[in-house]
Amino acid sequence: MIIKQPKWYMVTGRPGSGKTYWIRAHLRTIPQSMLHILDYNGNDYQEFKQADRCIAKVTEDIDDFLWRTYRKGNCVVVLGDCDSYIRVNEMSQIKKTFINTARNRGITCILDAKRVKNLPLDVRGRVNYSVIFQKTEDKDIQAHEEWACESKGFFNGLRKLRVGEHVVYDHDVSQLMKGRKVS
């Protein structure tokens, strides 16, 4: 898969399933001067020394990062562990603005989240592609099926994925694309 601008990608799966590895592999194909990374854990994206990399845990720092990248435009933004700080009841004005209009400013966004169901519908409505790694819990699989408007059981194959394996769902055409193991 090639990261295209200005599309939004949701990369989701269990911890240790290969999400961050997949994101890093794809970021290596993008000039670091275009990268803006919110590294919520502080250690997932250390190799990108030339990128605008922010380690933020408090709302003010996260909002400052989003505002800075929003003003710049025409860039690629990674929001690591975004389900930890983008929540329905905690949406600041800049988060709302970024989610609703960042694409208009040429911003490609890669959202890294363990659980899709924790994210507001506004966020999910902006996503073009879901890159889905292993899921085993019924409620996680059900959340993907509801979001994609697919029938019950459509994503049951997610249980069988191994570490590093994924599927890609194109929300623009409601189509499941075959994933591959990232090596």
C-alpha positions as a printed NumPy array, in Angstrom:
array([[  0.   ,   0.   ,   0.   ],
       [  1.231,   3.476,  -0.849],
       [  0.396,   6.38 ,   1.451],
       [ -1.491,   8.913,  -0.691],
       [ -2.234,  12.537,   0.083],
       [ -4.537,  13.768,   1.515],
       [ -6.064,  10.484,   2.676],
       [ -6.693,   9.318,   6.236],
       [ -5.624,   5.887,   7.471],
       [ -6.747,   4.1  ,  10.616],
       [ -4.215,   1.51 ,  11.742],
       [ -5.71 ,  -0.645,  14.453],
       [ -5.07 ,  -3.913,  16.243],
       [ -3.984,  -5.539,  19.457],
       [ -0.766,  -4.47 ,  21.168],
       [  2.179,  -6.248,  19.545],
       [  0.254,  -7.105,  16.361],
       [  2.46 ,  -5.063,  14.015],
       [  0.715,  -1.663,  13.844],
       [  3.703,   0.502,  14.688],
       [  6.019,  -1.597,  12.531],
       [  3.663,  -1.096,   9.558],
       [  3.48 ,   2.659,  10.155],
       [  7.263,   3.01 ,  10.468],
       [  7.816,   1.002,   7.273],
       [  5.506,   3.339,   5.367],
       [  6.92 ,   6.508,   6.924],
       [ 10.375,   5.601,   5.609],
       [  9.047,   6.28 ,   2.08 ],
       [  8.098,   9.874,   2.926],
       [ 10.588,  12.771,   3.209],
       [ 11.106,  13.405,   6.922],
       [ 10.614,  17.136,   6.408],
       [  6.945,  16.339,   5.646],
       [  6.451,  14.184,   8.766],
       [  4.811,  15.355,  11.976],
       [  4.573,  12.623,  14.587],
       [  2.74 ,  12.703,  17.896],
       [  4.642,   9.927,  19.67 ],
       [  2.356,   9.395,  22.649],
       [  4.514,   6.579,  24.077],
       [  7.724,   8.51 ,  23.501],
       [  9.662,   5.656,  21.954],
       [  7.765,   4.369,  18.921],
       [  9.217,   6.73 ,  16.303],
       [ 12.699,   7.642,  17.544],
       [ 14.358,   6.805,  14.218],
       [ 12.705,   9.804,  12.528],
       [ 15.173,  12.384,  13.792],
       [ 14.473,  14.97 ,  11.053],
       [ 10.703,  14.851,  11.52 ],
       [  8.695,  17.158,  13.756],
       [  8.304,  14.622,  16.567],
       [  6.359,  15.543,  19.667],
       [  6.098,  13.518,  22.85 ],
       [  2.918,  14.76 ,  24.467],
       [  0.749,  13.441,  27.273],
       [ -1.229,  16.516,  28.289],
       [ -4.051,  18.142,  26.347],
       [ -2.28 ,  21.481,  25.903],
       [  0.769,  19.874,  24.256],
       [ -1.403,  17.697,  22.009],
       [ -3.496,  20.704,  20.958],
       [ -0.326,  22.741,  20.308],
       [  1.017,  19.952,  18.08 ],
       [ -2.26 ,  19.716,  16.146],
       [ -2.421,  23.496,  15.695],
       [  1.21 ,  23.661,  14.493],
       [  0.693,  20.925,  11.895],
       [ -2.675,  22.33 ,  10.856],
       [ -1.137,  25.74 ,  10.143],
       [  1.655,  24.146,   8.115],
       [ -0.627,  22.012,   5.923],
       [  0.554,  19.714,   3.09 ],
       [  2.17 ,  17.199,   5.403],
       [  1.793,  13.723,   6.852],
       [  0.682,  13.512,  10.472],
       [  0.897,  10.409,  12.655],
       [ -1.241,  10.39 ,  15.785],
       [  0.178,   7.548,  17.877],
       [ -2.198,   5.843,  20.315],
       [ -4.852,   8.396,  19.382],
       [ -7.599,   6.493,  21.201],
       [ -5.864,   7.64 ,  24.407],
       [ -6.464,  11.351,  23.775],
       [ -9.118,  11.764,  21.071],
       [-12.364,  11.   ,  22.872],
       [-15.952,  12.1  ,  22.483],
       [-16.128,  14.029,  25.745],
       [-12.629,  15.544,  25.434],
       [-12.768,  17.301,  22.06 ],
       [-11.064,  20.7  ,  22.171],
       [-11.739,  23.222,  19.414],
       [ -8.436,  22.511,  17.641],
       [ -9.114,  18.756,  17.695],
       [-12.518,  19.378,  16.117],
       [-11.019,  21.758,  13.532],
       [ -8.188,  19.359,  12.704],
       [-10.525,  16.382,  12.303],
       [-13.078,  18.27 ,  10.221],
       [-10.825,  20.317,   7.918],
       [ -7.214,  19.028,   7.937],
       [ -7.733,  17.175,   4.659],
       [ -8.697,  20.498,   3.04 ],
       [ -5.221,  21.724,   3.979],
       [ -3.532,  18.757,   2.262],
       [ -2.872,  16.86 ,   5.48 ],
       [ -2.607,  13.09 ,   5.34 ],
       [ -3.279,  11.53 ,   8.716],
       [ -2.307,   8.121,  10.033],
       [ -4.263,   7.287,  13.164],
       [ -2.778,   4.571,  15.369],
       [ -5.408,   3.121,  17.717],
       [ -5.878,  -0.101,  19.619],
       [ -9.678,   0.167,  19.576],
       [-11.811,   1.814,  16.928],
       [-14.915,   1.902,  19.107],
       [-13.257,   4.386,  21.488],
       [-12.937,   7.049,  18.791],
       [-15.652,   9.608,  18.037],
       [-17.778,   9.077,  14.922],
       [-16.407,  12.367,  13.51 ],
       [-12.951,  10.813,  13.379],
       [-14.113,   7.533,  11.875],
       [-16.06 ,   9.445,   9.232],
       [-12.834,  11.025,   7.936],
       [-10.961,   7.74 ,   7.433],
       [-10.466,   6.441,   3.885],
       [ -8.63 ,   3.203,   4.729],
       [ -8.595,   0.929,   7.764],
       [ -5.476,  -1.168,   8.127],
       [ -6.626,  -3.831,  10.559],
       [ -4.321,  -6.18 ,  12.424],
       [ -5.367,  -9.094,  14.635],
       [ -8.553,  -8.667,  16.65 ],
       [ -9.958, -11.365,  18.894],
       [-12.596,  -9.661,  21.   ],
       [-16.174,  -9.802,  19.71 ],
       [-16.848,  -6.14 ,  20.543],
       [-13.831,  -4.976,  18.49 ],
       [-14.867,  -7.025,  15.466],
       [-18.468,  -5.842,  15.841],
       [-17.289,  -2.197,  15.979],
       [-15.481,  -2.629,  12.641],
       [-18.52 ,  -4.286,  11.059],
       [-20.854,  -1.525,  12.241],
       [-18.467,   1.225,  11.123],
       [-18.081,  -0.348,   7.67 ],
       [-21.835,  -1.112,   7.468],
       [-21.   ,  -4.757,   6.836],
       [-22.959,  -7.793,   7.99 ],
       [-22.243,  -9.694,  11.176],
       [-19.344, -12.065,  10.624],
       [-17.776, -10.026,   7.792],
       [-14.565,  -9.411,   9.778],
       [-14.391, -12.758,  11.618],
       [-11.185, -13.553,   9.709],
       [ -9.413, -10.967,  11.88 ],
       [ -9.203, -13.606,  14.601],
       [ -6.98 , -15.779,  12.403],
       [ -4.407, -13.131,  11.522],
       [ -0.902, -13.674,  12.847],
       [  1.48 , -11.   ,  14.09 ],
       [  2.34 ,  -8.709,  11.175],
       [ -0.597,  -9.821,   9.017],
       [ -3.346,  -7.351,   8.248],
       [ -6.239,  -6.562,   5.97 ],
       [ -7.076,  -3.223,   4.412],
       [-10.654,  -1.968,   4.158],
       [-11.307,   0.846,   1.683],
       [-14.161,   2.907,   3.152],
       [-14.569,   4.984,  -0.013],
       [-15.721,   1.959,  -2.045],
       [-16.735,  -0.371,   0.83 ],
       [-14.288,  -3.039,  -0.226],
       [-11.988,  -5.36 ,   1.643],
       [ -8.547,  -5.442,   0.089],
       [ -6.089,  -8.262,   0.762],
       [ -3.344,  -7.358,   3.199],
       [  0.1  ,  -8.86 ,   3.46 ],
       [  2.671,  -9.613,   6.087],
       [  5.046,  -6.702,   6.545],
       [  8.625,  -7.982,   6.608]])
